[in-house]
Amino acid sequence: MTGSEHGIPPLAAPVREWIRRAEELSAAIPGIDSDDPAARRLAAWELSDLLALEFTEPAGDGVRVDETVVAGGDGLLRARRFRPESASGLLPTVLWLHGGGWVGGTIDEIVNERLCADRALRSGVQLISLEYRLAPEHPFPAAVEDAVAALADLRLRTDELGIAPSRLGIGGNSAGATIAASTALCERDAGRALHHQTLEVLPATLRPTGGSFTRYRRASGMEGAEVLADVYRAGAPLAEASPLEAADHRDLPPALILVAEFDPLRDGAVAYAEALRAAGVPVTLRVGEGHVHGSPGVTRWQGARDWRDALTAELAAAYAPLSVSTTARP
């Protein structure tokens, strides 16, 4: 692997432009560095939407999008269902958890809306995107409790929401992937089966791990990653809040783990894939060459379309009837 030890690695021109525009737009958005979590979230949402309008392709026609509410850990939560219009009957379904560093993000962001719709259309798998609670107001385990409660609610509403009960899984992007992995551990401990877990640019551990953490922080704009992890964790034991540190990884659902080559979180996610394999869990590990942490959403770039195609093909295979998960090494 090549790249500057502490600077920006060699990146494709569209990724460099995305990084440049993020820096340029951030400088003009009030509240982006506010100490008030609500103000900072709104500013981050504005930045995300401006970037998505420039760099994320809209989904094609053929996806039905429905608003709904589902049970959370402390009351009802908003959710959005993405279902291929051509499908009928009960579909394989993923409860999807958005990114945002545990303290931000929303199902209403344009990038989340476009990616969820596009992935549902291409894979034939229904996605239900959850508006889970955020830190610091609601630190760990609130978001995990929300996902656990939402899964229980979905199991009760399979006919209403068109869910194939034996093919219900979980997935998430970035911070949402941490929550998804933690939820899979909780479901396993409670004796409730999940069909599959999709973990995209996964923060597998809430502590610095591996050389990638130092080497690629700047490229992904994640100099403050430890602070966000500490806000989410709020003093909880690592073995509870951090999937990699869990005491036992046996009997978890098969996993698709997608990592970005130049992501500071890469080495931790690869270590999680290795821990699952050592515990006998089927794992597919994909490394997105040339990607930084957030660039899979830059779908006007061919590299992000390649990531999309790999993810949706893996989803379609993982949730197909009588599918057999494969194992691929980086």
HUQUIFEN-V200696 format. One record per residue. N is the residue number from 1. D_LAST is the distance of its C-alpha to the last C-alpha in Angstrom with 1 decimal. Layout:
((N | D_LAST) (N | D_LAST))
This chain:
((1 | 12.2) (2 | 15.7) (3 | 17.9) (4 | 21.0) (5 | 21.0) (6 | 23.1) (7 | 23.6) (8 | 22.1) (9 | 19.1) (10 | 19.5) (11 | 19.3) (12 | 20.4) (13 | 24.1) (14 | 24.0) (15 | 21.8) (16 | 24.3) (17 | 27.1) (18 | 25.9) (19 | 25.7) (20 | 29.1) (21 | 30.7) (22 | 29.5) (23 | 31.2) (24 | 34.2) (25 | 34.7) (26 | 34.3) (27 | 37.1) (28 | 39.5) (29 | 38.7) (30 | 41.1) (31 | 39.7) (32 | 36.1) (33 | 36.6) (34 | 39.2) (35 | 39.7) (36 | 40.6) (37 | 37.6) (38 | 39.1) (39 | 39.8) (40 | 36.4) (41 | 34.8) (42 | 37.1) (43 | 36.3) (44 | 32.5) (45 | 33.1) (46 | 35.2) (47 | 32.6) (48 | 29.9) (49 | 32.2) (50 | 33.2) (51 | 29.7) (52 | 28.8) (53 | 32.0) (54 | 30.8) (55 | 27.1) (56 | 26.3) (57 | 27.5) (58 | 29.8) (59 | 28.9) (60 | 30.7) (61 | 33.8) (62 | 33.7) (63 | 32.5) (64 | 35.1) (65 | 34.9) (66 | 37.0) (67 | 37.9) (68 | 38.3) (69 | 38.6) (70 | 37.1) (71 | 37.9) (72 | 36.3) (73 | 36.8) (74 | 40.0) (75 | 41.3) (76 | 40.2) (77 | 37.3) (78 | 36.8) (79 | 34.0) (80 | 33.2) (81 | 32.4) (82 | 30.6) (83 | 31.5) (84 | 31.3) (85 | 35.0) (86 | 34.8) (87 | 33.7) (88 | 36.4) (89 | 36.7) (90 | 34.2) (91 | 30.6) (92 | 27.3) (93 | 27.1) (94 | 24.8) (95 | 26.4) (96 | 24.7) (97 | 24.9) (98 | 24.9) (99 | 23.7) (100 | 26.1) (101 | 25.5) (102 | 27.5) (103 | 30.7) (104 | 30.6) (105 | 29.4) (106 | 31.2) (107 | 30.8) (108 | 33.3) (109 | 31.0) (110 | 30.8) (111 | 27.0) (112 | 26.6) (113 | 29.3) (114 | 27.8) (115 | 24.2) (116 | 25.4) (117 | 27.9) (118 | 25.5) (119 | 22.8) (120 | 25.7) (121 | 27.1) (122 | 24.0) (123 | 22.7) (124 | 26.2) (125 | 25.3) (126 | 27.9) (127 | 26.9) (128 | 29.3) (129 | 28.7) (130 | 30.4) (131 | 32.4) (132 | 31.8) (133 | 33.8) (134 | 32.7) (135 | 33.1) (136 | 35.3) (137 | 37.9) (138 | 35.8) (139 | 33.3) (140 | 31.1) (141 | 31.6) (142 | 33.4) (143 | 30.4) (144 | 29.0) (145 | 32.6) (146 | 32.7) (147 | 29.6) (148 | 31.0) (149 | 34.4) (150 | 33.1) (151 | 31.3) (152 | 34.5) (153 | 36.4) (154 | 34.2) (155 | 34.8) (156 | 38.5) (157 | 38.4) (158 | 36.3) (159 | 39.1) (160 | 40.0) (161 | 36.5) (162 | 35.4) (163 | 32.7) (164 | 31.8) (165 | 32.1) (166 | 29.8) (167 | 26.9) (168 | 27.1) (169 | 23.9) (170 | 22.8) (171 | 20.5) (172 | 20.5) (173 | 19.4) (174 | 19.2) (175 | 22.2) (176 | 22.7) (177 | 19.3) (178 | 20.6) (179 | 23.8) (180 | 22.1) (181 | 20.2) (182 | 23.6) (183 | 25.5) (184 | 23.4) (185 | 24.3) (186 | 27.9) (187 | 28.1) (188 | 26.9) (189 | 29.5) (190 | 32.1) (191 | 31.4) (192 | 30.5) (193 | 27.7) (194 | 25.2) (195 | 23.5) (196 | 20.1) (197 | 18.5) (198 | 16.6) (199 | 15.4) (200 | 14.8) (201 | 14.3) (202 | 15.3) (203 | 17.6) (204 | 16.9) (205 | 19.5) (206 | 22.7) (207 | 22.8) (208 | 21.1) (209 | 18.0) (210 | 16.1) (211 | 16.6) (212 | 15.0) (213 | 18.0) (214 | 20.5) (215 | 18.8) (216 | 18.2) (217 | 21.0) (218 | 23.3) (219 | 21.0) (220 | 20.5) (221 | 24.2) (222 | 23.4) (223 | 25.8) (224 | 27.5) (225 | 24.6) (226 | 26.1) (227 | 29.4) (228 | 28.1) (229 | 26.3) (230 | 29.6) (231 | 31.6) (232 | 29.6) (233 | 29.7) (234 | 33.4) (235 | 33.6) (236 | 32.1) (237 | 30.5) (238 | 26.8) (239 | 26.4) (240 | 27.8) (241 | 26.4) (242 | 22.9) (243 | 20.5) (244 | 18.6) (245 | 22.0) (246 | 23.3) (247 | 25.1) (248 | 23.7) (249 | 20.6) (250 | 21.9) (251 | 23.0) (252 | 21.1) (253 | 20.3) (254 | 17.1) (255 | 14.6) (256 | 12.5) (257 | 10.7) (258 | 10.1) (259 | 9.6) (260 | 11.1) (261 | 10.1) (262 | 13.7) (263 | 14.5) (264 | 16.4) (265 | 15.1) (266 | 11.4) (267 | 11.6) (268 | 13.8) (269 | 11.7) (270 | 8.8) (271 | 11.9) (272 | 13.2) (273 | 10.5) (274 | 11.1) (275 | 14.8) (276 | 14.9) (277 | 13.4) (278 | 16.0) (279 | 18.6) (280 | 18.1) (281 | 16.8) (282 | 14.7) (283 | 11.5) (284 | 9.3) (285 | 6.5) (286 | 6.2) (287 | 6.0) (288 | 9.4) (289 | 10.2) (290 | 13.6) (291 | 14.1) (292 | 16.2) (293 | 16.9) (294 | 19.5) (295 | 18.7) (296 | 17.4) (297 | 21.1) (298 | 22.1) (299 | 22.3) (300 | 24.9) (301 | 22.0) (302 | 20.0) (303 | 16.7) (304 | 17.6) (305 | 18.9) (306 | 15.6) (307 | 14.1) (308 | 17.2) (309 | 17.0) (310 | 13.6) (311 | 14.8) (312 | 18.2) (313 | 17.2) (314 | 15.2) (315 | 18.2) (316 | 20.6) (317 | 19.1) (318 | 18.7) (319 | 22.3) (320 | 23.9) (321 | 26.6) (322 | 25.5) (323 | 21.9) (324 | 19.4) (325 | 16.0) (326 | 13.1) (327 | 10.0) (328 | 6.7) (329 | 3.8) (330 | 0.0))
